[in-house]
Amino acid sequence: MAPQTDVSQLWVHGHTGRLQQTHLWQVEVIGYYLRLKAEGPNESWLHYAPPTIVSPGTRLSAVHVEMLTFGGARIDKLHVWAGARQIAAKDDLGLSSDTGTAIHLGEDGEDLRRFEIALDEPAPVTSGIALSFLITAKERLDALALAAVGISLSTAADDGAVATGPA
């Protein structure tokens, strides 16, 4: 019989993100999302700190992003931290919603795309999780709108067992 496993998804609202370097970026907190608009070719790290429940056997299996991109904006990298310790890195993401340009998001958010970024190996979690996304833009007015960011945590009854979060 497989060990009992509890899986949780923990989310934060998109406008809780903090842009590390704001030079050549317009940062707008708008209703249900954070919009980053480039004033020219640029990149910067965007940081989130989702709530993290830690107990024996807690493992991080995936990161979730609900977003919309405009033009050539994308998320190129994800670095995951447990306190000051880097526990995962995905350096070849190139996430974009490929929806072209738009003036306004739909009221119910139907234009948003949800991505799950599975870790290569579920990582043990012993302290608060921080997510760092490298945001890039190819030209002026490329933009990214983030509505929510989340993590999948699993807690196995057997400390050695590893489970993954829901799709």
Disulfide bonds with the S-S distance in Angstrom:
none
